[in-house]
Amino acid sequence: MTGILTSEADFERVRAWQVTDAADYPGYLREAGQLLAEAVEEYGTVRARMFHPEDFADYCLLHGLDVREQAARDGYLVNPPLRTQLVTYRGEDLADFLPRLVRAREGGLALRHADLLVDGALCGTETAASADPRVRWTYQQASEVFRRVLVGAGCGAYEFRVVVDAPGGPLEARARVLHWEDGAVRINDEDLDLVTAVLCAGLYCELPGAAVLHGTQGSGALCGEYRQVAWAWRSTGYEWSPAELAVAGVAAAPGFSLGTVV
């Protein structure tokens, strides 16, 4: 497990804390890339998360630690409440991996928010679906809602966005989805976890919400037929139904009825 600085501004912020010996941010990225590659070769599976200066400073203040101590950095990286920000590294270029780390931190904060709404039942177990029967049932319902959205859309490249009107501020999630002709779906694990958690919190707490799926429908295997689509749904807190609306600036027509998808 490792933490990675995702911007030059963050690099400059921690320079005085002796987090790295690199002379500049490009040099730091080269060292980080080499470290990740060596770790993958040695361990096979490597997980990382964004090293956020403010989060680290808050952690040290809370635990009475010196930001310049190695023990403080080690403790921050394995801090259990922040494990939702971990991302598995699979050898991709850092230019592609760094944005995932940033989104994972944002998603991790949203996941903790969703967890609070269901009384700590989402992040308290390894399975994400709590032993609490009602939470487990609602989590399954949330997974089914998302499955029906993707099955009904068919093959294509999409982005899914969902927002729930939650106490403490809007609870949001988004995921990029590739749906292949054979039915296989490619989505980052951390995005799938967050989308399901947000849907679950909305249903569990009976909160109103909105969702949109937009992108390119079609496949080269289908004679190269493509079309731009944007579908939306609204939740009363009990169920999701088609609606004409805009989510995060994306305007969409009413989607298909999820009840017709099997």
GIFENHU-V153076 format. One record per pair of residues at least 4 apart in sequence whose C-alpha atoms are under 6 Angstrom apart, sorted by sequence separation. I is the first residue (numbers start at 1). J is the second residue. D is the distance in whole Angstrom. If there is no record, write none. Layout:
i = [I;I]
j = [J;J]
d = [D;D]
//
This chain:
i = [29;39;40;60;75;94;100;103;104;107;116;135;148;166;180;196;200;201;202;220;235;246;22;40;60;115;123;165;166;202;219;235;246;22;40;122;130;164;179;234;245;246;115;122;129;164;178;218;234;245;122;163;178;218;233;244;121;163;177;217;233;234;244;162;177;217;233;244;162;216;232;243;161;216;242;161;215;242;160;215;160;214;159;175;214;8;159;213;158;159;213;85;158;212;85;157;212;232;157;211;231;232;173;211;230;231;232;85;156;210;231;232;84;155;210;231;155;209;155;209;208;208;208;207;206;206;203;203;49;49;48;49;48;47;47;46;47;46;165;164;165;3;164;1;2;3;4;5;163;1;3;4;163;3;162;162;18;161;17;50;161;49;160;143;160;142;159;159;158;142;158;142;157;157;156;139;156;138;156;155;111;114;6;152;148;148]
j = [33;43;44;64;79;98;104;107;108;111;120;139;152;170;184;200;204;205;206;224;239;250;27;45;65;120;128;170;171;207;224;240;251;28;46;128;136;170;185;240;251;252;122;129;136;171;185;225;241;252;130;171;186;226;241;252;130;172;186;226;242;243;253;172;187;227;243;254;173;227;243;254;173;228;254;174;228;255;174;229;175;229;175;191;230;25;176;230;176;177;231;104;177;231;105;177;232;252;178;232;252;253;195;233;252;253;254;108;179;233;254;255;108;179;234;255;180;234;181;235;235;236;237;237;237;238;237;238;85;86;86;87;87;87;88;88;89;89;208;208;209;48;209;47;48;49;50;51;209;48;50;51;210;51;210;211;68;211;68;101;212;101;212;196;213;196;213;214;214;199;215;200;215;216;216;200;217;200;218;218;194;201;98;261;258;261]
d = [6;6;5;6;6;6;6;6;6;6;5;6;6;5;5;6;6;6;6;4;5;5;6;6;5;5;6;5;6;5;6;4;4;5;6;5;6;6;5;6;6;6;5;6;5;5;6;6;6;6;6;6;5;5;5;6;5;4;6;6;4;6;5;6;5;5;5;5;5;6;6;4;6;5;5;4;6;5;5;6;5;5;6;5;4;6;4;6;6;6;5;5;5;6;5;6;4;5;5;6;5;6;5;5;5;5;5;5;5;6;5;5;5;5;4;4;5;6;5;5;5;5;5;4;4;6;5;6;6;5;5;6;5;5;4;6;6;6;6;6;6;6;4;5;5;5;5;5;6;5;5;5;6;5;6;4;6;5;5;5;5;6;6;6;4;6;6;6;5;5;4;5;6;5;6;5;4;6;5;6;6;6;6;6;6;6]
//
